[in-house]
Amino acid sequence: MNQQELVSSLAHNIPVFAENLIVDLQARQLDTYAGIPRDTLLHMMTGALTAFLNDILLDEPHFFNDYWKLVTPARAEAGAKVDDMFDAVFMSIDKLNEYVDEHTRDDPVLQNWWLRTAYTIAHSTMLLLSQIFANVREKIIRQQDAHIRELSTPIMPLYHGILALPLVGAFDAHRAGQVMETLLSGISQQQADVVIIDITGVPMVDTNVANYLLMAARAARLLGAQIILVGISAEIAQTLVQLGADLTGMATRANLQSGIEYALAMQGLAIAPRG
């Protein structure tokens, strides 16, 4: 038996290998493969084994890696475990190895060729799977980070031409950039004339925070909007005075209610009781 004949014999038995692999996967109770219908598993195992044997003939990783590139990202995003997929790969190779060992016992050269080629391809696939899972994990982290930024820096329309931007949590250069982006985007999209920035939830206001707010006010004015800063407690006001922070050009009010009243007044409006 030569290399071509060995691979042809293995390919002929792919349906048997695939059925046996399904039994083994279900016995191992790997989370990644739990709940997948048997027909789907059979299709998956058949595709993977076919790609692997094609690479054996090529004597290099190609089709097997292409198979995993196609199916792995979606599985990783759905919560698949990379260790489970490693197990599935090596379980597949073990099945093939058992057959090869049985049919090439009298040909150590052919056995050595098979083992060298098979594990070279498997090693390449392990590296690929690790990289795909790392990329997906980074993607998910970025998406979560973006979602957190949206939640931590929401901009809300209060009335035609009036927006509110409540700030909660610590403030640094990175957060200031997020606030600036949200602020300018909101002004542009909503065609706002006034934005109320509420810093009630900011635990500490120092020179840097004051400068960030002034930069935001200047940027807003370039788009034709005015900033009203609210939520300045007595402690924060005292801190700003001690720091010598210059809030000239920015209207300030003690709380959101008075800020809304001031914003409405700028529009020639007022809140009045019915009747």
Buried (B, 14 or more C-beta within 10 A) or exposed (E): EEBEEBBEEBBEBBEEBBBBBBEBBBEEEBEBBEEBEEEEBBEBBBBBBBBBBBBBBEEBBBBBBBBBEEBBBEBBEEEBBBEBBBBBBBBBBEBBBEBBEEBBEEBEEBBEBBBEBBBBBBEBBBEBBEEBBEEBEEEEEEEEEEEEBEEBBBBEEBBEBBBBBBBBEEBEEEBBEBBBEBBBEBBEEBEBBBBBBBBBEBEEBEEBBBEBBBEBBEBBEEBEBBBBBBBBEEEBEEBBEEBEBEBEEBBBBBEBEBBBBBBBEBEEBEEEEEE
